[in-house]
Amino acid sequence: VQLQASGGGLVQAGGSLRLSCAASGRTFSSGIMGWFRQAPGKEREFVAAIRWSFGGTYYGDSVKGRFTISRDSAKNTVYLQMNSLKPEDTAVYFCAARGRDIILVYIRMATQYNYWGQGTLVTVSS
């Protein structure tokens, strides 16, 4: 199973980027895919997740209202649309997945995800 993340780059504050994460080797139709991020010297932070079966979405407090997670079942791909970017959004963004659903309280926990992509760097300049 591989998760291939792409779409990172350098953008000015207030700009937008869209990250993609393509899964290969299996589908996550009964599970969850999500995004986490990690800035230098900081812990990995939950960004967003989506329940593949019905599309329920969940967001970290720092990105709510600015980021949107979505999925394309035909392409086995999850997206993260990031708008109104701020310098504090600068981090390496990782996509993650788990094959089975989980109760809501655990969705934000990185330890609950079995599969991880390689990370893509997002840099927001002020």
C-alpha positions as CSV (number, residue, x, y, z in Angstrom):
1,V,0.0,0.0,0.0
2,Q,1.3,3.4,-0.9
3,L,0.1,6.9,-0.3
4,Q,1.6,9.4,-2.7
5,A,1.2,13.0,-1.6
6,S,1.8,16.0,-3.9
7,G,0.9,19.6,-4.4
8,G,3.1,21.4,-1.8
9,G,5.1,24.5,-2.6
10,L,5.8,28.1,-1.8
11,V,2.9,30.5,-1.6
12,Q,2.3,34.0,-0.2
13,A,0.1,34.6,2.8
14,G,-3.5,34.7,1.7
15,G,-2.9,32.4,-1.2
16,S,-4.2,28.9,-1.9
17,L,-2.8,25.4,-2.6
18,R,-4.4,22.0,-3.2
19,L,-2.7,18.9,-1.9
20,S,-3.5,15.5,-3.3
21,C,-2.9,12.0,-1.9
22,A,-3.3,9.1,-4.2
23,A,-3.7,5.7,-2.6
24,S,-2.5,2.5,-4.4
25,G,-2.6,-1.1,-3.4
26,R,-5.9,-1.0,-1.6
27,T,-9.0,1.1,-1.2
28,F,-10.1,2.7,2.1
29,S,-13.9,2.4,1.4
30,S,-14.6,1.4,4.9
31,G,-12.1,3.6,6.6
32,I,-10.7,7.1,6.9
33,M,-8.1,9.2,5.1
34,G,-6.7,12.4,6.6
35,W,-4.0,15.0,6.7
36,F,-1.6,15.8,9.4
37,R,1.2,18.4,9.5
38,Q,4.4,18.9,11.3
39,A,6.4,22.1,11.6
40,P,10.0,22.2,12.7
41,G,10.3,21.6,16.4
42,K,6.6,20.9,16.8
43,E,4.5,17.8,17.3
44,R,2.5,16.3,14.4
45,E,-0.8,18.1,14.3
46,F,-4.2,16.9,13.0
47,V,-5.4,18.9,10.0
48,A,-8.4,17.2,8.5
49,A,-10.0,13.7,7.9
50,I,-12.8,12.3,5.8
51,R,-14.8,9.1,6.4
52,W,-14.7,7.5,3.0
53,S,-18.1,5.7,3.2
54,F,-20.3,8.7,3.5
55,G,-17.9,11.7,3.2
56,G,-18.1,13.0,6.8
57,T,-15.4,15.6,7.3
58,Y,-13.5,16.7,10.4
59,Y,-11.1,19.6,10.9
60,G,-8.5,20.8,13.3
61,D,-9.4,24.1,15.0
62,S,-6.6,26.0,13.4
63,V,-7.8,25.3,9.8
64,K,-11.5,25.2,10.2
65,G,-13.2,27.5,7.7
66,R,-10.1,27.8,5.5
67,F,-9.3,24.2,4.5
68,T,-11.5,21.6,2.8
69,I,-10.9,17.9,2.5
70,S,-12.6,15.9,-0.2
71,R,-12.3,12.6,-2.0
72,D,-12.6,11.1,-5.4
73,S,-13.5,7.5,-5.1
74,A,-12.9,6.7,-8.8
75,K,-9.3,7.9,-8.4
76,N,-8.8,6.6,-4.8
77,T,-7.5,10.1,-4.0
78,V,-8.1,12.5,-1.2
79,Y,-7.6,16.3,-1.6
80,L,-6.9,19.1,0.8
81,Q,-7.9,22.5,-0.5
82,M,-6.1,25.2,1.5
83,N,-7.3,28.8,1.3
84,S,-6.3,32.0,3.1
85,L,-3.0,30.5,4.0
86,K,-1.0,31.9,6.8
87,P,2.7,31.7,7.7
88,E,1.8,29.5,10.6
89,D,0.5,26.9,8.1
90,T,4.1,26.3,7.0
91,A,4.8,22.6,7.6
92,V,5.3,19.2,6.1
93,Y,1.9,17.8,5.3
94,F,1.4,14.1,5.5
95,C,-1.5,12.1,4.3
96,A,-2.6,9.1,6.4
97,A,-5.2,6.3,6.2
98,R,-6.7,3.5,8.1
99,G,-8.7,0.7,6.7
100,R,-11.4,0.6,9.3
101,D,-13.7,3.3,10.7
102,I,-13.1,4.6,14.2
103,I,-15.1,6.6,16.7
104,L,-14.8,10.3,16.4
105,V,-12.7,10.9,19.4
106,Y,-9.8,9.0,17.9
107,I,-9.9,10.5,14.4
108,R,-7.5,13.3,15.4
109,M,-4.9,10.9,16.8
110,A,-2.0,10.1,14.5
111,T,-1.4,6.8,16.2
112,Q,-4.7,5.5,14.9
113,Y,-3.6,5.6,11.3
114,N,-1.8,2.6,9.8
115,Y,-0.6,4.1,6.5
116,W,1.4,7.2,5.8
117,G,2.6,9.1,2.8
118,Q,6.0,10.6,2.4
119,G,5.0,14.2,3.2
120,T,4.9,17.4,1.0
121,L,6.3,20.7,2.1
122,V,4.1,23.8,2.3
123,T,5.8,27.1,2.8
124,V,3.7,30.3,3.3
125,S,5.7,33.5,3.1
126,S,4.5,36.7,4.9
